[in-house]
Amino acid sequence: MRLRKNRLRANSLKKYGKTHLAALTGYTPGYIRQLVFKRKIPFYKTENLKPVRFKKSEILSWITDRKYAPIYELADNYLEEKKIKLKN
């Protein structure tokens, strides 16, 4: 009974492998393995620990949440902070 519940739960989530993730992100499968090893990307493992699976919605949110500000935006913020500190 317990094994059947685990199978139902595992099948209810749509998960993809490294090759699909490589096509989605543009990363190589080797780089995806590095991200998994360093635990920098959301992933799932089965009971026997292979293969590693990924949820598409989590990967898309992981990609979009990593925003890096352009240098001019960082410079403007830095100057604004300095102005505030000098006034005080």
N, C-alpha and C positions, 0 to 999 in steps of 0.2 A: 504493500500500500504506500509506504513512504517513497519508494523508488518511482512509483507512478505519479505521485504528486510533484516530485522534482522534475520529471519529464514534462508534465503539463505546464509547470511554471516556466521551464526553460524554453518550451516551444511557443509560449504566449508572447514572448518578447522578440521582436524582429531584430536580429543581430547579424553583423557582417564580418567577414574575415579581412585579413591584411591586404589582399589583392584589391578588394572592393574599396577599402579605405584608401589605398594608394591611388586609385583612380579618382576618388572623390576629392582628396586633398592635394594631390600632385607630389606627395612625398614618396620616397622609395620604400619598399618593404623593409629594407635594412634599417632605415631611419625610424620607421614605425616601431621596429623591434627595440631600438635604443630608447625611444620614448616610453615604451611599456616597461622596460627594465628599470628606467629611472623613475617610473610612476608619475610621469608628467602628462599623461593622456588617460582619459577614463576608459577602462576596459573590464571585461569579464572573463573568468576562466571556468571551465567545467570541472567536475569532480576529479578527473584524471589530469587536470591542469593543461590539457591541450585540446583543441586549438584555442587561441585567444580570440575573443569576439568583441565587437564594438557596436554600440547603439548609434544609429545615424543621427538622431536628434541630439544626443549628448555630444557627439563630435562636432556637429554644426554649431552648437552653443559654445563649445570649447574654443573653436576657431574664432567666432565673433566676439567673444569676451576678452580676447587678448589684444587690446588696443594699445598701440604705441603712438605717442604724440609726436608731431613733427618738431624739429629743433626750434623753429621760430615760436611755436606755442610754448615750449618749455622756457625759452628766453623771456618771453613776455610775462609768464607767471613768476619767474625768478625776479624780474625787475619790479613787479608789483609788490612782491613780498618785501623786497629791500626798501621800497618807498614807505611801506607801512611801518617797518621797524625803525627807519630813520625819523619818522614823525613822532614816534613814541619815545 
